[in-house]
C-alpha cells in the first residue's frame, strides 16, 4: 500500500485538496496548521514515501555527475562509498544520470591533482568529492563555484569551501574517542604511538590531521601528552615500513597502544604478528575486509566505523534534490554516527563482511 498510494488518495483521506498535499510534500508553505497536521497524520499512517524523482521523467534531461574519490576497491572504505553511490543510482533510476568516476591514489597528491584537473573538461552538472588533500580540494571547489556547479563532500569537510551538503563523521571527535579507548584498553603505564601514512607530495590527509589533533588534545587534557610517540608507515613500500616500524618499537619499548589514523590498521597488525610483537593494543578506522580479519583473530582490538555506504547514498540523493528542484538543504553538514566495533559486536555488522 505504501508504494502504490497516490497524492489524490492522501488528499481524500486527509480531507484536503491534492494541491495542499503537494505543497506539504514539497515544503512550499501556504498550508494551514490544521491541514498540515491532517496530511502529516495520513502520511504517517500509510507509511507514504515521496518519490523524489517523479518529476524527472517529464523533464527529460540528463544530468552529468562527476564523482572524484580515491580508488575504490571492493571490501575497502572507498569501495563502500561507491557501493552507496551505486545504490542511489539504482534507487533513482527514473532520473537520467550520467555518472563519471574520477579515481585517484589517496596516498599521492599528484594523482589527486591530475584527477581533479580533468573534471571541468567534462562539463559536469554537479560533483561528489572525497577530499583527501586540502589545497587540491580548495582549488577544485573554487573553480566549481566560479562556474555555478554544485558539489557535495563525502568523508570530510574542507575549510573555505561552500558545498551544498556534506556527509562525514566528526574527525576531531574520532581522534578523542580513539585516545579514550586506547587509554582504557592499554596497561596503566603504557606509552602510545600515533601511526600515520606516508604520502607522495607535501600534504597530509585532512582527516588524519583532524584525528591526530583530537587524539593529542585528549591526552593533553588527561596530563599524559608526554606518553605519545609518533611515526609513519608507507602503504606503497611495505618492506621498508616493516623495518621502520620494528625499529621504532625497539627504540620505544614502553609502547603498548597503537593508534592507526586511517583504515590500514591491518598492515600494522600483520607487521606485529610476523615479528612476534605482543601486548600492543591496536585501534584503527573503518570496517574493511582486512580489518575484519584482524578483529576476528585478535590482532586488531577495535575499529571506529563511519557508515561510508550511507555517506555515498546521501551525497547523490542531495545532488538529485538540488538538480531537480533547486532545493537547498536545511542542514548543510550531516554527521554520521561513530560506531565502535570489537570482536563481541562484530557479528551484528554482518552486512559489511558478507559483501
C-alpha positions as a LaTeX table, in Angstrom:
\begin{tabular}{lrrr}
\hline
Residue & $x$ (\AA) & $y$ (\AA) & $z$ (\AA) \\
\hline
Unk1 & 0.00 & 0.00 & 0.00 \\
Unk2 & 2.81 & 2.41 & 0.90 \\
Unk3 & 4.30 & 2.18 & $-2.58$ \\
Unk4 & 1.05 & 2.42 & $-4.53$ \\
Unk5 & $-0.90$ & 5.15 & $-2.72$ \\
Unk6 & $-1.24$ & 8.38 & $-4.69$ \\
Unk7 & $-1.45$ & 12.05 & $-3.76$ \\
Unk8 & $-5.18$ & 12.17 & $-4.54$ \\
Unk9 & $-5.74$ & 9.23 & $-2.15$ \\
Unk10 & $-3.90$ & 11.05 & 0.63 \\
Unk11 & $-5.90$ & 14.20 & $-0.10$ \\
Unk12 & $-9.19$ & 12.33 & 0.21 \\
Unk13 & $-8.15$ & 10.62 & 3.45 \\
Unk14 & $-6.98$ & 13.93 & 4.97 \\
Unk15 & $-9.98$ & 15.91 & 3.74 \\
Unk16 & $-7.88$ & 18.42 & 1.80 \\
Unk17 & $-7.12$ & 19.15 & $-1.84$ \\
Unk18 & $-4.45$ & 17.37 & $-3.86$ \\
Unk19 & $-2.70$ & 20.73 & $-4.22$ \\
Unk20 & $-2.44$ & 21.00 & $-0.45$ \\
Unk21 & $-0.84$ & 17.57 & $-0.23$ \\
Unk22 & 1.60 & 18.53 & $-2.98$ \\
Unk23 & 2.59 & 21.71 & $-1.10$ \\
Unk24 & 3.22 & 19.71 & 2.07 \\
Unk25 & 5.36 & 17.14 & 0.26 \\
Unk26 & 7.43 & 19.84 & $-1.42$ \\
Unk27 & 7.56 & 22.02 & 1.72 \\
Unk28 & 6.24 & 25.01 & $-0.24$ \\
Unk29 & 4.27 & 26.54 & 2.65 \\
Unk30 & 0.89 & 28.29 & 2.34 \\
Unk31 & $-0.79$ & 25.44 & 4.24 \\
Unk32 & $-2.92$ & 25.96 & 7.36 \\
Unk33 & $-1.82$ & 24.31 & 10.60 \\
Unk34 & $-4.98$ & 22.17 & 10.62 \\
Unk35 & $-4.41$ & 20.90 & 7.05 \\
Unk36 & $-0.71$ & 20.30 & 7.72 \\
Unk37 & $-1.48$ & 18.13 & 10.75 \\
Unk38 & $-4.15$ & 16.21 & 8.84 \\
Unk39 & $-1.83$ & 15.46 & 5.92 \\
Unk40 & 1.11 & 14.51 & 8.14 \\
Unk41 & $-1.11$ & 12.15 & 10.13 \\
Unk42 & $-2.23$ & 10.34 & 6.97 \\
Unk43 & 1.35 & 10.16 & 5.68 \\
Unk44 & 2.44 & 8.55 & 8.94 \\
Unk45 & $-0.48$ & 6.11 & 8.96 \\
Unk46 & 0.10 & 4.83 & 5.42 \\
Unk47 & 3.91 & 4.95 & 5.56 \\
Unk48 & 4.00 & 7.13 & 2.44 \\
Unk49 & 7.40 & 7.86 & 0.96 \\
Unk50 & 7.57 & 10.70 & $-1.54$ \\
Unk51 & 9.14 & 9.63 & $-4.80$ \\
Unk52 & 11.64 & 12.42 & $-5.25$ \\
Unk53 & 12.33 & 11.64 & $-8.89$ \\
Unk54 & 8.79 & 11.51 & $-10.28$ \\
Unk55 & 9.26 & 14.89 & $-11.97$ \\
Unk56 & 12.45 & 13.79 & $-13.72$ \\
Unk57 & 10.50 & 11.70 & $-16.22$ \\
Unk58 & 8.77 & 14.78 & $-17.55$ \\
Unk59 & 11.92 & 16.91 & $-17.54$ \\
Unk60 & 13.67 & 14.55 & $-19.97$ \\
Unk61 & 17.04 & 16.00 & $-19.10$ \\
Unk62 & 20.21 & 14.03 & $-18.49$ \\
Unk63 & 22.43 & 15.19 & $-15.64$ \\
Unk64 & 26.16 & 14.60 & $-15.71$ \\
Unk65 & 27.63 & 13.99 & $-12.27$ \\
Unk66 & 31.36 & 13.73 & $-11.68$ \\
Unk67 & 32.45 & 11.61 & $-8.73$ \\
Unk68 & 36.00 & 12.32 & $-7.57$ \\
Unk69 & 37.04 & 9.84 & $-4.89$ \\
Unk70 & 40.09 & 7.70 & $-4.07$ \\
Unk71 & 40.42 & 4.43 & $-5.95$ \\
Unk72 & 37.51 & 2.24 & $-4.87$ \\
Unk73 & 38.25 & $-1.42$ & $-4.17$ \\
Unk74 & 35.56 & $-3.86$ & $-3.09$ \\
Unk75 & 35.84 & $-4.51$ & 0.62 \\
Unk76 & 37.76 & $-1.28$ & 1.29 \\
Unk77 & 36.43 & 2.04 & 2.62 \\
Unk78 & 36.06 & 3.86 & $-0.69$ \\
Unk79 & 34.60 & 0.76 & $-2.28$ \\
Unk80 & 31.81 & 1.04 & 0.29 \\
Unk81 & 31.31 & 4.72 & $-0.59$ \\
Unk82 & 30.99 & 3.73 & $-4.24$ \\
Unk83 & 28.52 & 0.99 & $-3.30$ \\
Unk84 & 26.36 & 3.63 & $-1.64$ \\
Unk85 & 26.50 & 5.86 & $-4.72$ \\
Unk86 & 25.61 & 2.93 & $-6.99$ \\
Unk87 & 22.72 & 2.06 & $-4.69$ \\
Unk88 & 21.41 & 5.62 & $-5.08$ \\
Unk89 & 21.79 & 5.41 & $-8.87$ \\
Unk90 & 19.59 & 2.31 & $-8.82$ \\
Unk91 & 17.11 & 3.80 & $-6.35$ \\
Unk92 & 16.61 & 6.88 & $-8.52$ \\
Unk93 & 16.80 & 5.12 & $-11.86$ \\
Unk94 & 13.99 & 7.27 & $-13.30$ \\
Unk95 & 16.36 & 10.23 & $-13.19$ \\
Unk96 & 18.60 & 10.41 & $-16.24$ \\
Unk97 & 22.08 & 10.36 & $-14.74$ \\
Unk98 & 25.46 & 10.01 & $-16.35$ \\
Unk99 & 27.89 & 9.35 & $-13.52$ \\
Unk100 & 31.58 & 9.72 & $-14.35$ \\
Unk101 & 34.12 & 8.44 & $-11.82$ \\
Unk102 & 37.45 & 10.23 & $-11.44$ \\
Unk103 & 39.55 & 7.98 & $-9.22$ \\
Unk104 & 42.88 & 8.97 & $-7.66$ \\
Unk105 & 45.52 & 7.47 & $-5.39$ \\
Unk106 & 44.77 & 8.77 & $-1.89$ \\
Unk107 & 48.46 & 8.45 & $-0.97$ \\
Unk108 & 49.66 & 10.58 & $-3.88$ \\
Unk109 & 48.84 & 14.29 & $-4.10$ \\
Unk110 & 49.93 & 14.40 & $-7.74$ \\
Unk111 & 47.44 & 11.68 & $-8.66$ \\
Unk112 & 44.73 & 13.71 & $-6.94$ \\
Unk113 & 45.80 & 16.87 & $-8.76$ \\
Unk114 & 45.65 & 15.14 & $-12.14$ \\
Unk115 & 42.23 & 13.62 & $-11.44$ \\
Unk116 & 40.72 & 16.90 & $-10.23$ \\
Unk117 & 42.15 & 18.82 & $-13.18$ \\
Unk118 & 40.22 & 16.69 & $-15.68$ \\
Unk119 & 36.81 & 17.15 & $-14.08$ \\
Unk120 & 35.87 & 20.52 & $-15.56$ \\
Unk121 & 36.67 & 19.27 & $-19.07$ \\
Unk122 & 33.60 & 17.02 & $-18.80$ \\
Unk123 & 31.30 & 19.98 & $-18.01$ \\
Unk124 & 29.54 & 18.31 & $-15.07$ \\
Unk125 & 26.20 & 19.48 & $-13.72$ \\
Unk126 & 27.28 & 18.51 & $-10.20$ \\
Unk127 & 30.21 & 16.85 & $-8.40$ \\
Unk128 & 30.71 & 14.48 & $-5.47$ \\
Unk129 & 34.13 & 14.93 & $-3.87$ \\
Unk130 & 36.05 & 12.70 & $-1.49$ \\
Unk131 & 38.56 & 15.31 & $-0.27$ \\
Unk132 & 41.84 & 13.81 & 0.90 \\
Unk133 & 44.12 & 16.78 & 0.23 \\
Unk134 & 43.03 & 20.21 & 1.45 \\
Unk135 & 44.75 & 22.51 & $-1.08$ \\
Unk136 & 43.77 & 20.42 & $-4.10$ \\
Unk137 & 40.16 & 20.31 & $-2.94$ \\
Unk138 & 40.03 & 24.04 & $-2.29$ \\
Unk139 & 41.35 & 24.70 & $-5.79$ \\
Unk140 & 38.73 & 22.44 & $-7.39$ \\
Unk141 & 35.88 & 23.90 & $-5.31$ \\
Unk142 & 36.83 & 27.46 & $-6.25$ \\
Unk143 & 36.57 & 26.51 & $-9.92$ \\
Unk144 & 33.24 & 24.76 & $-9.40$ \\
Unk145 & 31.82 & 27.76 & $-7.55$ \\
Unk146 & 33.01 & 30.09 & $-10.29$ \\
Unk147 & 31.06 & 28.00 & $-12.79$ \\
Unk148 & 27.99 & 27.60 & $-10.52$ \\
Unk149 & 28.42 & 23.82 & $-10.30$ \\
Unk150 & 27.02 & 22.39 & $-7.03$ \\
Unk151 & 29.14 & 19.88 & $-5.16$ \\
Unk152 & 28.84 & 17.58 & $-2.16$ \\
Unk153 & 31.55 & 16.23 & 0.14 \\
Unk154 & 31.79 & 12.68 & 1.46 \\
Unk155 & 34.14 & 11.59 & 4.25 \\
Unk156 & 35.43 & 15.07 & 5.15 \\
Unk157 & 34.72 & 18.81 & 5.10 \\
Unk158 & 37.28 & 21.32 & 3.85 \\
Unk159 & 37.57 & 24.84 & 5.26 \\
Unk160 & 37.00 & 27.73 & 2.86 \\
Unk161 & 34.54 & 25.85 & 0.63 \\
Unk162 & 30.75 & 26.00 & 0.13 \\
Unk163 & 29.30 & 22.55 & $-0.56$ \\
Unk164 & 25.53 & 22.18 & $-0.93$ \\
Unk165 & 25.87 & 19.29 & 1.55 \\
Unk166 & 28.48 & 17.13 & 3.24 \\
Unk167 & 28.38 & 13.70 & 4.83 \\
Unk168 & 31.15 & 12.71 & 7.19 \\
Unk169 & 31.97 & 12.00 & 10.79 \\
Unk170 & 33.41 & 14.49 & 13.26 \\
Unk171 & 37.05 & 13.58 & 12.73 \\
Unk172 & 38.25 & 15.55 & 15.74 \\
Unk173 & 35.78 & 13.61 & 17.90 \\
Unk174 & 37.06 & 10.38 & 16.32 \\
Unk175 & 40.55 & 11.28 & 17.50 \\
Unk176 & 39.35 & 11.90 & 21.05 \\
Unk177 & 37.39 & 8.64 & 21.11 \\
Unk178 & 40.46 & 6.83 & 19.79 \\
Unk179 & 42.52 & 8.31 & 22.62 \\
Unk180 & 39.99 & 7.37 & 25.30 \\
Unk181 & 39.68 & 3.81 & 24.00 \\
Unk182 & 43.41 & 3.33 & 23.76 \\
Unk183 & 43.97 & 4.62 & 27.30 \\
Unk184 & 41.18 & 2.41 & 28.66 \\
Unk185 & 42.27 & $-0.77$ & 26.89 \\
Unk186 & 46.03 & $-0.44$ & 27.47 \\
Unk187 & 48.12 & $-1.01$ & 30.63 \\
Unk188 & 48.25 & 1.93 & 33.07 \\
Unk189 & 51.92 & 2.66 & 32.38 \\
Unk190 & 51.57 & 2.41 & 28.57 \\
Unk191 & 53.04 & 4.78 & 26.05 \\
Unk192 & 51.02 & 5.38 & 22.86 \\
Unk193 & 52.05 & 5.54 & 19.21 \\
Unk194 & 50.40 & 7.63 & 16.51 \\
Unk195 & 50.79 & 5.78 & 13.21 \\
Unk196 & 50.18 & 7.92 & 10.09 \\
Unk197 & 50.53 & 7.01 & 6.42 \\
Unk198 & 53.32 & 8.47 & 4.32 \\
Unk199 & 52.03 & 10.23 & 1.20 \\
Unk200 & 53.68 & 11.31 & $-2.02$ \\
Unk201 & 53.63 & 15.09 & $-2.07$ \\
Unk202 & 53.82 & 17.78 & 0.55 \\
Unk203 & 50.46 & 17.40 & 2.24 \\
Unk204 & 48.96 & 15.05 & 4.83 \\
Unk205 & 45.41 & 13.71 & 4.78 \\
Unk206 & 42.84 & 16.22 & 6.00 \\
Unk207 & 41.08 & 13.56 & 8.11 \\
Unk208 & 44.29 & 12.25 & 9.64 \\
Unk209 & 45.25 & 15.75 & 10.75 \\
Unk210 & 41.90 & 16.30 & 12.47 \\
Unk211 & 42.03 & 12.88 & 14.15 \\
Unk212 & 45.59 & 13.49 & 15.32 \\
Unk213 & 44.58 & 16.83 & 16.82 \\
Unk214 & 41.70 & 15.26 & 18.78 \\
Unk215 & 43.92 & 12.39 & 19.93 \\
Unk216 & 46.70 & 14.65 & 21.20 \\
Unk217 & 44.32 & 17.07 & 22.90 \\
Unk218 & 42.63 & 14.21 & 24.75 \\
Unk219 & 45.95 & 13.10 & 26.22 \\
Unk220 & 46.98 & 16.70 & 26.92 \\
Unk221 & 43.82 & 17.18 & 28.99 \\
Unk222 & 44.48 & 13.96 & 30.90 \\
Unk223 & 48.07 & 15.01 & 31.61 \\
Unk224 & 49.63 & 12.22 & 29.55 \\
Unk225 & 50.76 & 14.04 & 26.43 \\
Unk226 & 54.38 & 13.12 & 27.18 \\
Unk227 & 53.48 & 9.45 & 26.64 \\
Unk228 & 52.71 & 9.97 & 22.95 \\
Unk229 & 55.25 & 8.90 & 20.33 \\
Unk230 & 54.79 & 9.27 & 16.60 \\
Unk231 & 55.96 & 7.71 & 13.36 \\
Unk232 & 54.68 & 6.92 & 9.89 \\
Unk233 & 54.48 & 3.92 & 7.59 \\
Unk234 & 54.19 & 3.52 & 3.83 \\
Unk235 & 51.37 & 1.61 & 2.19 \\
Unk236 & 53.33 & 1.64 & $-1.06$ \\
Unk237 & 56.62 & 0.29 & 0.38 \\
Unk238 & 55.67 & $-2.49$ & 2.84 \\
Unk239 & 59.14 & $-3.95$ & 3.37 \\
Unk240 & 60.69 & $-0.60$ & 4.29 \\
Unk241 & 57.70 & 0.11 & 6.51 \\
Unk242 & 58.19 & $-3.13$ & 8.42 \\
Unk243 & 61.82 & $-2.29$ & 9.17 \\
Unk244 & 60.89 & 1.24 & 10.21 \\
Unk245 & 58.04 & 0.16 & 12.49 \\
Unk246 & 60.06 & $-2.54$ & 14.25 \\
Unk247 & 62.98 & $-0.14$ & 14.83 \\
Unk248 & 60.52 & 2.40 & 16.21 \\
Unk249 & 59.17 & $-0.18$ & 18.68 \\
Unk250 & 62.68 & $-1.23$ & 19.66 \\
Unk251 & 63.58 & 2.40 & 20.37 \\
Unk252 & 60.34 & 2.90 & 22.32 \\
Unk253 & 59.77 & $-0.31$ & 24.35 \\
Unk254 & 57.11 & 1.36 & 26.51 \\
Unk255 & 54.59 & 1.49 & 23.66 \\
Unk256 & 51.59 & $-0.67$ & 24.49 \\
Unk257 & 48.95 & 1.20 & 22.49 \\
Unk258 & 48.94 & 1.96 & 18.77 \\
Unk259 & 46.57 & 4.44 & 17.07 \\
Unk260 & 46.38 & 3.98 & 13.30 \\
Unk261 & 44.97 & 7.20 & 11.82 \\
Unk262 & 43.39 & 5.57 & 8.75 \\
Unk263 & 41.88 & 2.30 & 7.54 \\
Unk264 & 45.22 & 0.46 & 7.17 \\
Unk265 & 45.35 & $-0.96$ & 10.66 \\
Unk266 & 45.67 & $-4.46$ & 9.24 \\
Unk267 & 49.09 & $-3.57$ & 7.80 \\
Unk268 & 50.43 & $-2.77$ & 11.28 \\
Unk269 & 48.66 & $-5.82$ & 12.74 \\
Unk270 & 50.40 & $-8.05$ & 10.19 \\
Unk271 & 53.78 & $-6.48$ & 10.97 \\
Unk272 & 53.33 & $-7.04$ & 14.71 \\
Unk273 & 52.21 & $-10.64$ & 14.20 \\
Unk274 & 55.07 & $-11.54$ & 11.85 \\
Unk275 & 57.63 & $-10.17$ & 14.29 \\
Unk276 & 56.12 & $-11.65$ & 17.43 \\
Unk277 & 55.35 & $-8.24$ & 18.95 \\
Unk278 & 52.72 & $-8.96$ & 21.60 \\
Unk279 & 50.81 & $-6.99$ & 24.21 \\
Unk280 & 50.09 & $-3.96$ & 21.99 \\
Unk281 & 46.54 & $-2.64$ & 21.78 \\
Unk282 & 45.87 & $-1.60$ & 18.17 \\
Unk283 & 42.91 & 0.54 & 17.10 \\
Unk284 & 42.20 & 1.62 & 13.54 \\
Unk285 & 39.42 & 3.02 & 11.35 \\
Unk286 & 36.83 & 1.51 & 9.00 \\
Unk287 & 35.36 & $-1.94$ & 8.79 \\
Unk288 & 37.19 & $-3.14$ & 5.70 \\
Unk289 & 37.51 & $-6.84$ & 4.91 \\
Unk290 & 41.15 & $-6.90$ & 6.02 \\
Unk291 & 40.39 & $-5.10$ & 9.27 \\
Unk292 & 37.52 & $-7.52$ & 9.92 \\
Unk293 & 40.02 & $-10.38$ & 9.76 \\
Unk294 & 42.17 & $-8.55$ & 12.31 \\
Unk295 & 39.23 & $-8.10$ & 14.68 \\
Unk296 & 38.38 & $-11.79$ & 14.36 \\
Unk297 & 41.89 & $-13.08$ & 15.07 \\
Unk298 & 42.53 & $-10.51$ & 17.82 \\
Unk299 & 45.39 & $-8.66$ & 16.12 \\
Unk300 & 43.19 & $-5.53$ & 15.98 \\
Unk301 & 41.47 & $-4.59$ & 19.23 \\
Unk302 & 38.83 & $-2.17$ & 17.95 \\
Unk303 & 37.70 & $-0.30$ & 14.87 \\
Unk304 & 35.96 & 3.07 & 14.54 \\
Unk305 & 33.46 & 2.93 & 11.67 \\
Unk306 & 31.75 & 5.88 & 9.91 \\
Unk307 & 29.00 & 4.48 & 7.63 \\
Unk308 & 30.63 & 5.01 & 4.19 \\
Unk309 & 27.73 & 3.43 & 2.25 \\
Unk310 & 25.25 & 5.85 & 3.78 \\
Unk311 & 27.55 & 8.77 & 3.02 \\
Unk312 & 27.71 & 7.84 & $-0.67$ \\
Unk313 & 23.96 & 7.24 & $-0.95$ \\
Unk314 & 23.01 & 10.51 & 0.72 \\
Unk315 & 25.54 & 12.51 & $-1.30$ \\
Unk316 & 23.96 & 11.55 & $-4.62$ \\
Unk317 & 20.47 & 11.99 & $-3.18$ \\
Unk318 & 21.31 & 15.56 & $-2.11$ \\
Unk319 & 22.56 & 16.40 & $-5.60$ \\
Unk320 & 19.38 & 15.00 & $-7.17$ \\
Unk321 & 17.32 & 17.26 & $-4.93$ \\
Unk322 & 19.42 & 20.25 & $-5.96$ \\
Unk323 & 19.38 & 19.48 & $-9.69$ \\
Unk324 & 15.69 & 18.63 & $-9.99$ \\
Unk325 & 14.16 & 21.14 & $-7.61$ \\
Unk326 & 16.95 & 23.58 & $-6.78$ \\
Unk327 & 16.20 & 22.51 & $-3.22$ \\
Unk328 & 18.62 & 23.74 & $-0.58$ \\
Unk329 & 19.48 & 21.52 & 2.36 \\
Unk330 & 18.12 & 22.65 & 5.72 \\
Unk331 & 21.30 & 21.24 & 7.23 \\
Unk332 & 24.49 & 21.50 & 5.18 \\
Unk333 & 26.84 & 19.35 & 7.23 \\
Unk334 & 25.48 & 15.94 & 8.17 \\
Unk335 & 27.48 & 13.98 & 10.76 \\
Unk336 & 27.42 & 10.20 & 10.62 \\
Unk337 & 27.31 & 8.03 & 13.76 \\
Unk338 & 30.66 & 6.79 & 15.03 \\
Unk339 & 30.46 & 3.04 & 15.61 \\
Unk340 & 32.93 & 1.31 & 17.93 \\
Unk341 & 33.36 & $-2.27$ & 16.78 \\
Unk342 & 35.11 & $-5.03$ & 18.72 \\
Unk343 & 35.12 & $-8.80$ & 18.39 \\
Unk344 & 31.99 & $-9.20$ & 20.52 \\
Unk345 & 29.69 & $-6.98$ & 18.43 \\
Unk346 & 31.24 & $-7.70$ & 15.03 \\
Unk347 & 28.55 & $-10.31$ & 14.12 \\
Unk348 & 25.92 & $-7.55$ & 14.25 \\
Unk349 & 27.61 & $-5.79$ & 11.33 \\
Unk350 & 27.09 & $-8.74$ & 9.02 \\
Unk351 & 26.27 & $-6.54$ & 6.01 \\
Unk352 & 29.90 & $-5.35$ & 5.94 \\
Unk353 & 31.65 & $-8.72$ & 5.80 \\
Unk354 & 29.19 & $-10.55$ & 3.57 \\
Unk355 & 29.92 & $-8.26$ & 0.63 \\
\hline
\end{tabular}
